[in-house]
């Protein structure tokens, strides 16, 4: 379920594969490997074979030689998100992120899909009823809802490029954690600007083109 618009294609740098932030499932079973969200990706044509070829590489043994052998020798278990990042790093595929605005819904109820409305008051919010992962829902909500002011980011909030690419908090991080676009308010010709009065008082932002 998409709670906000997808980043426009023309804003996404074609030199990178773009993946939503979060749901990386890193360090599975206390292992050493980070992971990468495998539920959605924007893949430039030049990186398509590398991104989509990881299963073929596993079947014909290339993946074992490139990176799985070291995991096997160390006795480390890996999940699909770790497998994806290992493969993309081995193939030299550059990655950028954008804030999550979607989560999986309408899955068949079971151990991997607990319908969240049961035992809670979420049944009153129909769009949350059949979310598959609680953490994924929360991450999407953080993008579209301003908890500080209790406001939903809708009117005039838009995707904008980040220059330079950076993490959400501005801290140093691995290349695959850097964002290239972000949801922003009060856009000037130079990028996002502050509008501390308009947003909390008027419940709107002003975008200047």
PAKERO-83045 format. One record per residue (C-alpha): x, y, z; residue number from 1. Coordinates in pm, 1 decimal. Each point is the difference from the previous one (the first is absolute). Layout:
X | Y | Z | NUM
...
***
This chain:
0.0 | 0.0 | 0.0 | 1
148.2 | 332.8 | -107.8 | 2
-73.0 | 276.2 | 251.1 | 3
178.1 | 267.7 | -202.5 | 4
106.5 | 37.1 | -360.9 | 5
297.8 | -197.4 | -129.8 | 6
309.2 | 215.1 | -63.2 | 7
-27.7 | 132.4 | -359.1 | 8
227.7 | -183.4 | -240.9 | 9
160.1 | 319.8 | -125.8 | 10
129.3 | 76.7 | 351.0 | 11
173.1 | -336.6 | 41.4 | 12
363.8 | -5.7 | -108.4 | 13
26.5 | -260.1 | -277.0 | 14
346.0 | -99.4 | 121.2 | 15
-147.1 | -170.1 | 306.7 | 16
-247.7 | -268.8 | 95.7 | 17
-249.0 | 162.5 | 236.9 | 18
-147.5 | -191.2 | 293.3 | 19
-232.3 | 112.6 | 282.2 | 20
168.2 | 60.0 | 333.5 | 21
-62.3 | -252.6 | 277.6 | 22
-86.8 | -369.3 | 16.2 | 23
361.4 | -100.7 | -71.3 | 24
-7.5 | -285.8 | 253.3 | 25
371.1 | 37.1 | 62.6 | 26
216.8 | -223.8 | 218.1 | 27
-235.0 | -297.2 | -11.8 | 28
64.5 | -256.7 | 274.1 | 29
261.9 | 238.4 | 145.2 | 30
213.2 | -35.7 | -314.3 | 31
232.2 | 271.4 | -136.0 | 32
-176.8 | 86.9 | -325.1 | 33
-230.3 | 298.0 | -58.1 | 34
-299.2 | -42.7 | -228.1 | 35
-201.2 | 198.8 | -251.8 | 36
-376.3 | 39.2 | -37.6 | 37
-105.8 | -239.5 | -278.8 | 38
-370.5 | 92.6 | -28.1 | 39
27.2 | 277.7 | -255.3 | 40
269.8 | 146.8 | -223.2 | 41
33.9 | 247.0 | -285.5 | 42
257.3 | -158.4 | -228.2 | 43
166.9 | 184.5 | -289.2 | 44
32.1 | -219.1 | -307.9 | 45
379.1 | -17.8 | 28.0 | 46
-27.3 | -163.5 | 343.4 | 47
-295.7 | -227.6 | -78.2 | 48
200.2 | -315.2 | -78.0 | 49
204.4 | 34.1 | 318.3 | 50
-297.6 | 70.0 | 226.1 | 51
-232.0 | -260.4 | -150.1 | 52
271.4 | -259.3 | -60.0 | 53
74.8 | -95.0 | 357.7 | 54
-210.4 | -317.3 | -5.4 | 55
166.8 | -116.0 | -322.9 | 56
337.4 | 70.4 | 159.8 | 57
-94.7 | -216.7 | 296.9 | 58
-120.8 | -284.3 | -221.6 | 59
311.3 | -14.9 | -219.6 | 60
249.5 | 37.7 | 284.4 | 61
129.6 | 349.1 | -70.2 | 62
-153.1 | 138.0 | 319.0 | 63
178.2 | -266.4 | 203.7 | 64
336.0 | 96.9 | -145.6 | 65
-64.3 | 374.8 | 24.4 | 66
-124.3 | 28.2 | 358.3 | 67
-193.4 | -296.1 | 146.2 | 68
312.4 | -212.5 | 50.0 | 69
128.7 | 232.6 | 273.0 | 70
-337.8 | -13.0 | 174.2 | 71
-4.3 | -380.7 | -20.1 | 72
352.1 | -34.4 | 138.3 | 73
-83.8 | 230.2 | 289.2 | 74
-327.0 | -185.9 | 63.3 | 75
-204.0 | 319.3 | -33.0 | 76
-366.7 | -23.1 | -93.4 | 77
-131.3 | 269.3 | -234.3 | 78
-347.6 | 111.4 | -101.6 | 79
-125.4 | 125.4 | -337.1 | 80
71.2 | 365.0 | 83.4 | 81
361.0 | -79.7 | 87.0 | 82
30.1 | -214.7 | -311.9 | 83
-120.7 | 293.0 | -211.9 | 84
251.6 | 246.0 | 144.0 | 85
287.0 | -249.0 | -23.8 | 86
-83.7 | -54.7 | -366.2 | 87
-32.4 | 368.2 | -89.1 | 88
323.8 | 86.8 | 176.0 | 89
180.2 | -284.7 | -178.3 | 90
-130.1 | 127.2 | -334.4 | 91
86.1 | 363.0 | 77.4 | 92
-360.3 | 120.7 | -17.9 | 93
-33.5 | 345.7 | 162.8 | 94
-301.5 | 50.6 | 227.7 | 95
-194.7 | 298.4 | 126.9 | 96
-301.0 | 18.8 | 231.0 | 97
-322.2 | 196.2 | 40.5 | 98
-230.4 | 23.6 | 300.6 | 99
-259.2 | -280.1 | 17.6 | 100
-358.0 | 88.8 | -89.9 | 101
-149.1 | -347.6 | -54.9 | 102
-58.1 | -324.3 | 186.3 | 103
-123.0 | -349.2 | -87.7 | 104
-368.7 | -74.4 | 58.6 | 105
-256.4 | -271.2 | -73.6 | 106
233.3 | -289.8 | 69.4 | 107
-143.6 | -333.8 | 107.3 | 108
-8.2 | -9.7 | 379.1 | 109
264.6 | -226.5 | 151.5 | 110
332.9 | 3.1 | 189.8 | 111
144.5 | 250.9 | -248.5 | 112
-315.5 | 211.7 | -21.1 | 113
-178.5 | 99.7 | 316.8 | 114
-302.4 | 213.8 | -79.2 | 115
59.1 | 296.1 | 223.7 | 116
-356.4 | 96.0 | 82.5 | 117
-51.7 | -302.1 | 225.2 | 118
35.1 | 90.1 | 366.2 | 119
47.4 | 370.1 | -80.8 | 120
-205.1 | 299.8 | -105.2 | 121
158.2 | -1.5 | -346.2 | 122
-318.9 | -145.4 | -140.2 | 123
-128.6 | 356.2 | -5.1 | 124
268.9 | 86.4 | -253.5 | 125
-77.2 | -227.6 | -290.5 | 126
321.5 | 68.9 | -190.0 | 127
202.5 | -158.4 | 284.0 | 128
-210.2 | -309.1 | 52.8 | 129
194.3 | -250.4 | -205.0 | 130
350.7 | 145.5 | 11.6 | 131
253.0 | -282.7 | -10.1 | 132
278.5 | 157.8 | 206.0 | 133
-60.6 | 239.4 | 288.5 | 134
342.5 | 163.0 | -35.1 | 135
-53.6 | 62.1 | -371.8 | 136
-332.3 | 173.2 | 70.9 | 137
161.6 | 216.6 | 269.0 | 138
287.0 | 101.3 | -229.6 | 139
-241.0 | 107.4 | -274.7 | 140
-208.4 | 195.7 | 250.1 | 141
307.6 | 188.9 | 122.0 | 142
55.1 | 128.2 | -352.4 | 143
-354.8 | 125.0 | -58.2 | 144
-90.1 | 119.1 | 350.4 | 145
170.0 | 276.1 | 201.0 | 146
-25.7 | -120.9 | 359.8 | 147
140.4 | 328.0 | 133.7 | 148
-297.9 | 201.1 | -123.4 | 149
-248.8 | -282.5 | -43.1 | 150
-37.1 | 78.6 | -370.3 | 151
-11.4 | -220.9 | -308.2 | 152
241.5 | 96.0 | -276.2 | 153
-226.7 | 37.1 | -301.1 | 154
-65.7 | 340.4 | -150.5 | 155
301.0 | 134.3 | -186.0 | 156
243.1 | -247.6 | 148.6 | 157
206.8 | -131.6 | -289.6 | 158
299.5 | -215.8 | -79.4 | 159
320.7 | 193.2 | -58.3 | 160
360.0 | -90.3 | -81.0 | 161
258.3 | 8.6 | 277.5 | 162
329.3 | 164.7 | -85.9 | 163
225.0 | -155.8 | 105.3 | 164
-148.5 | -342.1 | 68.0 | 165
-19.3 | -55.3 | 373.7 | 166
-162.8 | -195.2 | 279.2 | 167
-318.7 | 126.9 | 164.0 | 168
184.7 | 107.0 | 314.3 | 169
308.7 | 128.3 | -181.3 | 170
227.8 | -255.9 | 162.6 | 171
265.3 | -190.3 | -193.5 | 172
-112.8 | -338.8 | -127.1 | 173
72.5 | -265.7 | -259.8 | 174
-68.9 | 95.0 | -362.7 | 175
-314.6 | -214.3 | -18.8 | 176
-153.3 | 200.0 | 287.2 | 177
19.4 | 338.6 | -172.4 | 178
-321.8 | 166.6 | -121.0 | 179
-16.8 | 176.2 | -335.7 | 180
-354.5 | 137.4 | 37.1 | 181
-218.3 | 96.3 | 294.2 | 182
-349.4 | 125.1 | 77.6 | 183
26.7 | 371.4 | 65.9 | 184
-204.5 | 312.4 | 62.6 | 185
72.5 | 358.7 | -101.7 | 186
205.9 | -64.2 | -309.4 | 187
205.8 | 283.5 | -142.1 | 188
201.6 | -4.6 | -321.1 | 189
298.3 | -107.4 | 208.9 | 190
-180.5 | -281.0 | 181.7 | 191
-193.2 | -41.3 | 326.7 | 192
-33.9 | 306.1 | 222.9 | 193
-145.1 | 47.5 | 345.4 | 194
-358.7 | 113.4 | 56.0 | 195
-38.2 | -42.9 | 373.2 | 196
-298.1 | 237.1 | 18.3 | 197
-207.2 | -107.6 | -297.7 | 198
9.1 | -372.8 | 70.2 | 199
-107.9 | -15.1 | 369.2 | 200
-225.7 | 309.5 | -6.9 | 201
-155.7 | -12.4 | -346.6 | 202
31.8 | -377.2 | -46.6 | 203
144.9 | 52.1 | -344.6 | 204
331.1 | 59.3 | -169.4 | 205
84.1 | 230.5 | -287.6 | 206
190.7 | -137.3 | -298.1 | 207
176.7 | 256.1 | -218.5 | 208
82.8 | -97.0 | -359.0 | 209
***
